[in-house]
Amino acid sequence: MAEDNSYESMLCVKPDVYVYRIPPRASNRGYRAADWKLDEPAWNGRMKITAKGKMAFIKLEDKNTGELFAQAPVEEYPSCAVEAVTDSSRYFVIRIEDGNGRHAFIGLGFTDRGDSFDFNVALQDHFKWVKQEGELAKLEASQTPPTKLDLSFKEGQTIKISIGNIKKKDAGGVKPRSMGGALLPPPPGAKAGGIIPPPGGQQTAPSVQTNTAPLLDFGSPVPAAQPSSDAWGDFTSAGSNSGKDAVKSGWVQFS
């Protein structure tokens, strides 16, 4: 398998574990911890479980120096790389490798059942995540890419927009505003119904009415006793009866 350069994460750390030499398995019924020499462990140190990509690694290190004693790569769980014994929950058989293609099976034991439980759960959780990632990748690969919708306008295509809540105004119902009846407000200080008097108590003189009557009224007779105000003058001649009649009738006779 090609080397994975992804980040290496820590899954579990146990500071006190034991390693045992185990005899070859005589049958396929599984390993038994009772067949080991449990009171004579071959090694004692610290255990770490790390993950790098899909792979998990069980590393056995020295407690003081951190020097690597053995390493067991795990591609899946449960598998032949990690196998529980049939007579105890605190012991497992793991397959270690040296990196040159050689491998060996050794016994791994925990002093406390809680530590062995954490060891088991850490491996289960990692490979459960690996399985979910694989199923998700298969699902994404099987799905066809969605077709893109073409929302552009074609030639000659139109769109109609309906806007609600807008009332149309009736053009016939609108009345024109009457400008003739509008009155400007009176200037400030003016009294209602009157004209502002001039300052200083001055009174305006009444205007002289001019006589717009015509200068000559040919329809009405002019009295004889009234002074002549005719613009044409009095052209009556003395001692002439015809002239008197002309004066009384208002007509002027030229002789």
Buried (B, 14 or more C-beta within 10 A) or exposed (E): EEEEEEEEEEBBBBEEBBBBBBEEBEEEEEBBBEBBEBEEBEBBBBBBBBBBBBBBBBBBBEEEEEEEBBBBBBEBBEEEBBBBBEEBEBBBBBBBBEEEEEEEBBBBBBEEEEBBEBBBEBBEBBBEEBEEEEEEEEEEEEEEEEEEEEEEEEEEEEEEEEEEEEEEEEEEEEEEEEEEEEEEEEEEEEEEEEEEEEEEEEEEEEEEEEEEEEEEEEEEEBEEEEEEEBEEEEEBEEEEEEBBEBBEEBEBBEE
